[in-house]
Amino acid sequence: MNQVDTNAVLNRLAVVHNRSLAAYLTYAAPWSSGNDIEAMKKLRDIAEQHRETVDRLGEMIMDNGGHVQTGAFPMHFAAWHDISLSFLLDKLIDSQQAIISTVDECAQQLNLAPMHQAVAQEVLGAAKAHLDILNE
């Protein structure tokens, strides 16, 4: 896999994390009750880990001579302003499952770039852990 292809896959990984629903909800926080304090903390932790993943992938892309793409939030996220966290939980789970699917596909595409594939597999493990947290 050449550097351009590798960077394209790494950028896809970065965008899916940079523009995740968890990341979006740090800008447009959902309505929550006093009973949701722990759930909100876990959501913020997931979003922070997504940001850390984007930073790590961005460094790899730049080290590989590429340019980092930031992507855009999906427009349908805008319909979820001021919605309760309990309503959004199913949306977060669906979103996380989509992230897992994308990361798995990207990891497979990086089979000729073993160092980058290892990072993608690590990111996949984290994505699965985030799904477990959301399912709790």
Salt bridges, closest charged atoms under 4 A:
ASP45 OD2 - LYS41 NZ 3.04
GLU48 OE1 - ARG51 NH2 2.76
GLU105 OE2 - ARG12 NH1 2.72
GLU122 OE2 - ARG56 NH1 2.63
GLU136 OE1 - LYS42 NZ 3.13
